[in-house]
Amino acid sequence: MSNVLRKSSQDHFPLVPPTAAESFGAAVQQLLEAVGEADLSGVDGAVLALTEILRPTSSDDVLAGLRDAALRAHEVSSYQRRRVGELTALHQIAVDLATVRDPDDALQAIVRSAQAVIPSADATYLLLAEPGTGWNYIKASVGLHNPDFMHVRVRDGFGMVARIYETRAPLWTRNYTESSSFDHDNIVDRTLVEDGLRSVLGIPMIVQGVPQGVLYAANRVERAFTADEVSVLQQFADLASIAIENSQYFAGLRRTAHDIGEDMTAVERAAQLHADLTALVVEGAHIADVLTPISSVLPGALHLLDGSDQLIASTDSGAFTDEVLNQVRQSQRAGIATTQVTETGFRHVVAVVTPNAYHGALIVDSDEQLTDLDRRTLERAGHVVALLNLQQQALVEAEEQVRGDFLHELLETRQELTGAARLRAQNRGIHLEDRVVAVAISVPTTRQLAARRAISDFARVHKGVGGEHNGIVAAVLPCDQPREIAGQVHARLARELGIPALVCVSRAVDATTGAVCDAFTEARRCAALLRGLGSESNAVTTNELAIFSLLFTPGREHELNLFLEHTLGPLHNYDDAHKTQLVHTVSAYFANNLNVARTARALYVHANTVVKRLERVAEVLGEDWQSEPSATRLRVALLFRSYVDGSPGLPLVP
């Protein structure tokens, strides 16, 4: 700052007469000392004294420049003094954090120091998230007048905290209650208004990469916050994050110490439960078997839900409301057991999860709170249930793979089954000694997986095999009544999936001769034909659609091509030679009940164009092409041609 004054003097001030040198030096010394002081009045007094000395030899502009330089120097000095104060406070807080063991004391010290180094703020306060509850609470404050402020809770998703958690960046507003940049909470807004706070700055506190709270500075007037204020508050927020992390560390130490001092009987009981649960895993027990050993350790009624939130085992009857399922979701998000007070006592819930999946939940309804040991026991039981789930899924998937391979073998080979194939079928309870039917099922793509699982379960119960074959839900079932099995499969899918399904069942064939392959081809093409005809939910057999056998019966593709060539061939040849659209026009003409005007609208052409095209058709096919039986033959040919392209495996007819 002395350099600022020195340079200004060299640039603007004339030499001072020797007789005034001593007075001039004293005045300059006074000015330099005033620049370093906090009070600006000292600068004005020193500048005035120096001005009196220099006025005889200096212009007003020079004297004004002197005052501007002095003010700039004072501003620099004030900034440096403020930064020193901020750094000193930060250093002191950092030292305190190394020795303080009470996290509440540390947090209060942080907001108090933040208030001291940001005097422009009327209040500073700190908001922390409560894990697993969906709420945020004020833990420390300075400058708040309204006593209700310390009891304020902010829900996740509301207020500035929602935006700050989402962006993980500072956020400020001139007028909190009138801001439209976030969703408001009425209680928070009312509390702010009662305290008179208007402008608010919030800084996120990040612990191990996760937002854990917000450090706020607020004013009772509308104002903007400077970059320096944001920066220094960010440093205090970082220290608050350290305090939170330390509190978690010390809380962990306290829990560990408490665990060591817990009743040895309870520890032994938990150890025995752990051994029992481990034995269940080794033995490959059913998931529901965990309830017996757990219920002997944990007080209250125990319930087990599956991955669809359906009750699969319980030591007592109970209905599960949305409130229970919401608590399950909370435990799933938090990754720990959660407790809620109920009308009859307490409900303790732990979600059964693995890194990539949700498997259900364990629920304990008890008259008393669980101890920390009981809570951890419940969480360990959840881990065992998850492990049993994974174990059973692995077995099921392995079995599904084997059965799926066998299904592919049945549906792809026209050769007689080998002895090894018959033995695999026998070992898995698949009955192929009697006649069987092939089933093809068409469902929306989004429900393909669910349909595959449902038909696989259905086939296993009925001594058959089901799954997916080349993108189509399929099954081979022992049965000599195709119509009956079609109705059963359709009813099962409609009941379990709740969506329309097209089920087509082939004629009954001998499974050991390789005839299943052609039977499935018929069923698959039959289902594709029904889908093409606009059917969405139906259960049919290939025998019921015998009139369309040219379309879906293997080996008759040549007959179908001959029929289409004889009926539509002349029109196709004319279209290819003259680049016309006679086939398309005839198809639209029949579809619109021989009405020329509607046909023209459907083709987006003039009615005269349609008339000329129909005259050309008469020249190619003969004048009687609209008379019977020629018209019927044309309609059938157009229908067959329309769905040949959409039936997998059928020839493409030009």
VENDA-V937753 format. One record per residue. N is the residue number from 1. OMEGA is omega in whole degrees, 0 to 359 (NA if undefined). Layout:
n->(N & N)
omega->(OMEGA & OMEGA)
This chain:
n->(1 & 2 & 3 & 4 & 5 & 6 & 7 & 8 & 9 & 10 & 11 & 12 & 13 & 14 & 15 & 16 & 17 & 18 & 19 & 20 & 21 & 22 & 23 & 24 & 25 & 26 & 27 & 28 & 29 & 30 & 31 & 32 & 33 & 34 & 35 & 36 & 37 & 38 & 39 & 40 & 41 & 42 & 43 & 44 & 45 & 46 & 47 & 48 & 49 & 50 & 51 & 52 & 53 & 54 & 55 & 56 & 57 & 58 & 59 & 60 & 61 & 62 & 63 & 64 & 65 & 66 & 67 & 68 & 69 & 70 & 71 & 72 & 73 & 74 & 75 & 76 & 77 & 78 & 79 & 80 & 81 & 82 & 83 & 84 & 85 & 86 & 87 & 88 & 89 & 90 & 91 & 92 & 93 & 94 & 95 & 96 & 97 & 98 & 99 & 100 & 101 & 102 & 103 & 104 & 105 & 106 & 107 & 108 & 109 & 110 & 111 & 112 & 113 & 114 & 115 & 116 & 117 & 118 & 119 & 120 & 121 & 122 & 123 & 124 & 125 & 126 & 127 & 128 & 129 & 130 & 131 & 132 & 133 & 134 & 135 & 136 & 137 & 138 & 139 & 140 & 141 & 142 & 143 & 144 & 145 & 146 & 147 & 148 & 149 & 150 & 151 & 152 & 153 & 154 & 155 & 156 & 157 & 158 & 159 & 160 & 161 & 162 & 163 & 164 & 165 & 166 & 167 & 168 & 169 & 170 & 171 & 172 & 173 & 174 & 175 & 176 & 177 & 178 & 179 & 180 & 181 & 182 & 183 & 184 & 185 & 186 & 187 & 188 & 189 & 190 & 191 & 192 & 193 & 194 & 195 & 196 & 197 & 198 & 199 & 200 & 201 & 202 & 203 & 204 & 205 & 206 & 207 & 208 & 209 & 210 & 211 & 212 & 213 & 214 & 215 & 216 & 217 & 218 & 219 & 220 & 221 & 222 & 223 & 224 & 225 & 226 & 227 & 228 & 229 & 230 & 231 & 232 & 233 & 234 & 235 & 236 & 237 & 238 & 239 & 240 & 241 & 242 & 243 & 244 & 245 & 246 & 247 & 248 & 249 & 250 & 251 & 252 & 253 & 254 & 255 & 256 & 257 & 258 & 259 & 260 & 261 & 262 & 263 & 264 & 265 & 266 & 267 & 268 & 269 & 270 & 271 & 272 & 273 & 274 & 275 & 276 & 277 & 278 & 279 & 280 & 281 & 282 & 283 & 284 & 285 & 286 & 287 & 288 & 289 & 290 & 291 & 292 & 293 & 294 & 295 & 296 & 297 & 298 & 299 & 300 & 301 & 302 & 303 & 304 & 305 & 306 & 307 & 308 & 309 & 310 & 311 & 312 & 313 & 314 & 315 & 316 & 317 & 318 & 319 & 320 & 321 & 322 & 323 & 324 & 325 & 326 & 327 & 328 & 329 & 330 & 331 & 332 & 333 & 334 & 335 & 336 & 337 & 338 & 339 & 340 & 341 & 342 & 343 & 344 & 345 & 346 & 347 & 348 & 349 & 350 & 351 & 352 & 353 & 354 & 355 & 356 & 357 & 358 & 359 & 360 & 361 & 362 & 363 & 364 & 365 & 366 & 367 & 368 & 369 & 370 & 371 & 372 & 373 & 374 & 375 & 376 & 377 & 378 & 379 & 380 & 381 & 382 & 383 & 384 & 385 & 386 & 387 & 388 & 389 & 390 & 391 & 392 & 393 & 394 & 395 & 396 & 397 & 398 & 399 & 400 & 401 & 402 & 403 & 404 & 405 & 406 & 407 & 408 & 409 & 410 & 411 & 412 & 413 & 414 & 415 & 416 & 417 & 418 & 419 & 420 & 421 & 422 & 423 & 424 & 425 & 426 & 427 & 428 & 429 & 430 & 431 & 432 & 433 & 434 & 435 & 436 & 437 & 438 & 439 & 440 & 441 & 442 & 443 & 444 & 445 & 446 & 447 & 448 & 449 & 450 & 451 & 452 & 453 & 454 & 455 & 456 & 457 & 458 & 459 & 460 & 461 & 462 & 463 & 464 & 465 & 466 & 467 & 468 & 469 & 470 & 471 & 472 & 473 & 474 & 475 & 476 & 477 & 478 & 479 & 480 & 481 & 482 & 483 & 484 & 485 & 486 & 487 & 488 & 489 & 490 & 491 & 492 & 493 & 494 & 495 & 496 & 497 & 498 & 499 & 500 & 501 & 502 & 503 & 504 & 505 & 506 & 507 & 508 & 509 & 510 & 511 & 512 & 513 & 514 & 515 & 516 & 517 & 518 & 519 & 520 & 521 & 522 & 523 & 524 & 525 & 526 & 527 & 528 & 529 & 530 & 531 & 532 & 533 & 534 & 535 & 536 & 537 & 538 & 539 & 540 & 541 & 542 & 543 & 544 & 545 & 546 & 547 & 548 & 549 & 550 & 551 & 552 & 553 & 554 & 555 & 556 & 557 & 558 & 559 & 560 & 561 & 562 & 563 & 564 & 565 & 566 & 567 & 568 & 569 & 570 & 571 & 572 & 573 & 574 & 575 & 576 & 577 & 578 & 579 & 580 & 581 & 582 & 583 & 584 & 585 & 586 & 587 & 588 & 589 & 590 & 591 & 592 & 593 & 594 & 595 & 596 & 597 & 598 & 599 & 600 & 601 & 602 & 603 & 604 & 605 & 606 & 607 & 608 & 609 & 610 & 611 & 612 & 613 & 614 & 615 & 616 & 617 & 618 & 619 & 620 & 621 & 622 & 623 & 624 & 625 & 626 & 627 & 628 & 629 & 630 & 631 & 632 & 633 & 634 & 635 & 636 & 637 & 638 & 639 & 640 & 641 & 642 & 643 & 644 & 645 & 646 & 647 & 648 & 649 & 650 & 651 & 652 & 653 & 654)
omega->(176 & 177 & 179 & 180 & 183 & 181 & 178 & 180 & 181 & 184 & 192 & 190 & 176 & 178 & 180 & 179 & 182 & 184 & 181 & 186 & 183 & 178 & 180 & 180 & 180 & 180 & 179 & 179 & 179 & 181 & 180 & 179 & 180 & 180 & 182 & 181 & 182 & 185 & 181 & 183 & 178 & 178 & 181 & 180 & 180 & 179 & 180 & 180 & 180 & 180 & 181 & 180 & 187 & 187 & 182 & 186 & 183 & 179 & 178 & 180 & 180 & 180 & 177 & 177 & 178 & 181 & 178 & 180 & 180 & 180 & 178 & 178 & 178 & 179 & 178 & 180 & 180 & 180 & 180 & 179 & 179 & 179 & 177 & 178 & 179 & 181 & 178 & 179 & 179 & 179 & 181 & 178 & 179 & 177 & 181 & 181 & 180 & 184 & 184 & 178 & 179 & 183 & 180 & 177 & 180 & 181 & 179 & 178 & 181 & 182 & 178 & 179 & 177 & 177 & 182 & 184 & 174 & 184 & 179 & 180 & 178 & 182 & 171 & 178 & 188 & 182 & 181 & 176 & 175 & 186 & 174 & 182 & 184 & 182 & 176 & 187 & 175 & 185 & 181 & 182 & 172 & 175 & 178 & 181 & 185 & 182 & 179 & 184 & 183 & 178 & 182 & 173 & 179 & 180 & 173 & 179 & 181 & 177 & 180 & 184 & 180 & 179 & 182 & 178 & 183 & 184 & 184 & 181 & 178 & 179 & 175 & 180 & 179 & 183 & 187 & 188 & 181 & 181 & 179 & 184 & 178 & 179 & 186 & 171 & 187 & 182 & 179 & 180 & 182 & 180 & 178 & 181 & 180 & 178 & 179 & 182 & 182 & 181 & 186 & 174 & 179 & 180 & 181 & 173 & 186 & 178 & 180 & 176 & 183 & 176 & 182 & 181 & 182 & 173 & 186 & 165 & 186 & 178 & 179 & 173 & 176 & 180 & 174 & 178 & 183 & 178 & 179 & 179 & 178 & 182 & 183 & 178 & 177 & 179 & 177 & 176 & 177 & 178 & 177 & 178 & 177 & 180 & 179 & 180 & 177 & 180 & 177 & 179 & 181 & 176 & 176 & 178 & 180 & 178 & 179 & 179 & 179 & 179 & 181 & 183 & 181 & 181 & 185 & 179 & 179 & 179 & 179 & 179 & 178 & 178 & 179 & 177 & 179 & 179 & 179 & 180 & 178 & 178 & 178 & 179 & 181 & 182 & 182 & 183 & 175 & 183 & 183 & 181 & 182 & 185 & 184 & 179 & 181 & 182 & 178 & 182 & 184 & 181 & 174 & 180 & 184 & 180 & 180 & 177 & 176 & 184 & 176 & 181 & 175 & 180 & 180 & 176 & 182 & 173 & 180 & 178 & 179 & 177 & 184 & 182 & 177 & 179 & 178 & 181 & 175 & 178 & 176 & 179 & 178 & 178 & 179 & 180 & 184 & 181 & 180 & 175 & 178 & 182 & 175 & 177 & 178 & 180 & 183 & 181 & 183 & 175 & 181 & 186 & 170 & 178 & 178 & 186 & 167 & 185 & 186 & 185 & 174 & 186 & 181 & 183 & 170 & 184 & 178 & 173 & 185 & 178 & 185 & 176 & 174 & 172 & 178 & 179 & 178 & 180 & 179 & 176 & 177 & 180 & 178 & 177 & 176 & 178 & 180 & 178 & 178 & 180 & 177 & 177 & 180 & 180 & 181 & 177 & 179 & 178 & 180 & 181 & 177 & 178 & 179 & 179 & 179 & 181 & 177 & 177 & 180 & 177 & 178 & 180 & 180 & 188 & 184 & 184 & 176 & 180 & 179 & 181 & 178 & 177 & 179 & 180 & 179 & 179 & 177 & 179 & 181 & 181 & 182 & 174 & 178 & 183 & 179 & 182 & 180 & 180 & 183 & 174 & 174 & 184 & 174 & 186 & 177 & 178 & 176 & 184 & 183 & 180 & 182 & 183 & 180 & 179 & 179 & 180 & 182 & 182 & 176 & 178 & 180 & 182 & 180 & 179 & 184 & 174 & 177 & 180 & 181 & 180 & 181 & 180 & 179 & 176 & 182 & 176 & 189 & 177 & 171 & 188 & 175 & 184 & 173 & 177 & 184 & 183 & 182 & 182 & 177 & 179 & 180 & 180 & 181 & 180 & 180 & 181 & 180 & 181 & 186 & 183 & 181 & 180 & 178 & 179 & 175 & 182 & 178 & 183 & 182 & 171 & 179 & 182 & 176 & 186 & 187 & 185 & 183 & 182 & 181 & 182 & 180 & 178 & 179 & 177 & 177 & 182 & 180 & 180 & 177 & 179 & 179 & 178 & 180 & 179 & 179 & 178 & 176 & 180 & 181 & 181 & 183 & 174 & 185 & 172 & 179 & 179 & 181 & 181 & 183 & 181 & 179 & 186 & 176 & 183 & 190 & 179 & 179 & 178 & 181 & 181 & 181 & 178 & 180 & 180 & 179 & 180 & 181 & 180 & 181 & 185 & 186 & 184 & 181 & 180 & 177 & 181 & 179 & 179 & 180 & 184 & 187 & 178 & 179 & 182 & 183 & 181 & 180 & 180 & 179 & 179 & 179 & 180 & 177 & 182 & 181 & 173 & 175 & 179 & 185 & 183 & 180 & 177 & 179 & 178 & 180 & 181 & 181 & 176 & 179 & 180 & 179 & 178 & 178 & 181 & 180 & 179 & 179 & 175 & 178 & 176 & 179 & 178 & 183 & 186 & 184 & 185 & 184 & 185 & 178 & 180 & 177 & 5 & 184 & 182 & 179 & 178 & 179 & 180 & 180 & 180 & 178 & 179 & 179 & 181 & 183 & 187 & 174 & 183 & 183 & 181 & 184 & 175 & 179 & 180 & 176 & 182 & 181 & NA)
